[in-house]
């Protein structure tokens, strides 16, 4: 029996850790995915990418304010989280583009 390649073992360990992380936040990811799916139905074509990160952050802050104020008309925490994920993705995409 041959020994495993240390590189392969390291990658497998990282994948296992990532899988455990995803499993531990499954409910949160489901909530964000649901918001994205509902948004895609009314804003087709990755419309969210056309906005600046700051705009998504402002929308997130508004959802958090409504959550803090006790507004239960929608899932403000999931919507705020989704907006922050969008802002982060836009920022990461721009950094990747600028570093090429």
PLY file of the C-alpha trace (Angstrom):
ply
format ascii 1.0
element vertex 100
property float x
property float y
property float z
element edge 99
property int vertex1
property int vertex2
end_header
0.00 0.00 0.00
1.48 3.36 -1.00
1.43 6.42 1.20
-0.86 9.29 0.26
0.61 12.36 -1.29
0.94 15.08 1.43
-0.54 17.65 -0.95
-3.61 15.46 -1.56
-3.99 14.89 2.20
-3.85 18.64 2.84
-6.49 19.34 0.18
-8.73 16.58 1.55
-8.42 18.03 5.07
-9.37 21.49 3.78
-12.36 20.09 1.90
-13.52 18.21 5.00
-13.23 21.36 7.12
-15.14 23.36 4.50
-17.88 20.71 4.36
-18.23 20.84 8.17
-18.47 24.64 8.03
-21.15 24.56 5.35
-23.13 21.98 7.30
-22.94 24.12 10.45
-24.42 27.16 8.67
-26.84 25.30 6.42
-29.93 27.15 7.68
-28.35 30.55 7.10
-27.22 29.59 3.61
-30.72 28.31 2.82
-32.20 31.64 3.92
-29.77 33.63 1.76
-30.41 31.34 -1.22
-34.16 31.81 -0.80
-33.75 35.62 -0.85
-31.56 35.39 -3.96
-34.07 33.13 -5.72
-36.98 35.46 -4.95
-34.92 38.43 -6.09
-33.92 36.72 -9.32
-37.59 36.31 -10.19
-38.22 40.06 -9.98
-34.74 41.31 -10.96
-33.49 39.05 -13.77
-30.04 39.11 -15.31
-27.89 39.41 -12.18
-29.20 42.93 -11.71
-27.56 43.09 -8.28
-24.12 43.21 -9.91
-24.96 46.56 -11.50
-24.94 48.28 -8.10
-22.02 49.51 -6.03
-21.09 47.70 -2.83
-22.02 50.78 -0.83
-25.58 50.64 -2.11
-25.96 47.03 -0.96
-24.50 47.96 2.42
-27.02 50.80 2.77
-29.87 48.41 2.01
-28.45 45.95 4.56
-28.31 48.68 7.21
-31.93 49.57 6.50
-32.99 45.93 6.93
-31.07 45.73 10.21
-32.73 48.92 11.41
-36.15 47.48 10.60
-35.24 44.23 12.36
-34.10 46.16 15.44
-37.34 48.17 15.38
-39.34 44.94 15.49
-40.68 45.02 11.93
-41.73 41.48 11.02
-43.09 42.20 7.55
-40.23 40.27 5.93
-37.10 38.35 6.91
-34.91 41.39 7.44
-31.97 39.41 8.80
-31.83 37.18 5.72
-32.21 40.17 3.43
-29.49 42.14 5.23
-27.16 39.15 5.09
-27.85 38.68 1.38
-27.10 42.34 0.68
-23.83 42.08 2.58
-22.87 38.94 0.65
-23.61 40.81 -2.58
-21.49 43.77 -1.46
-18.64 41.46 -0.52
-18.81 39.62 -3.85
-18.74 42.88 -5.80
-15.75 44.05 -3.77
-13.92 40.74 -4.22
-14.64 40.72 -7.96
-13.24 44.21 -8.36
-10.13 43.38 -6.34
-9.54 40.28 -8.47
-9.97 42.32 -11.65
-7.57 45.00 -10.44
-4.92 42.47 -9.39
-4.72 40.73 -12.75
0 1
1 2
2 3
3 4
4 5
5 6
6 7
7 8
8 9
9 10
10 11
11 12
12 13
13 14
14 15
15 16
16 17
17 18
18 19
19 20
20 21
21 22
22 23
23 24
24 25
25 26
26 27
27 28
28 29
29 30
30 31
31 32
32 33
33 34
34 35
35 36
36 37
37 38
38 39
39 40
40 41
41 42
42 43
43 44
44 45
45 46
46 47
47 48
48 49
49 50
50 51
51 52
52 53
53 54
54 55
55 56
56 57
57 58
58 59
59 60
60 61
61 62
62 63
63 64
64 65
65 66
66 67
67 68
68 69
69 70
70 71
71 72
72 73
73 74
74 75
75 76
76 77
77 78
78 79
79 80
80 81
81 82
82 83
83 84
84 85
85 86
86 87
87 88
88 89
89 90
90 91
91 92
92 93
93 94
94 95
95 96
96 97
97 98
98 99
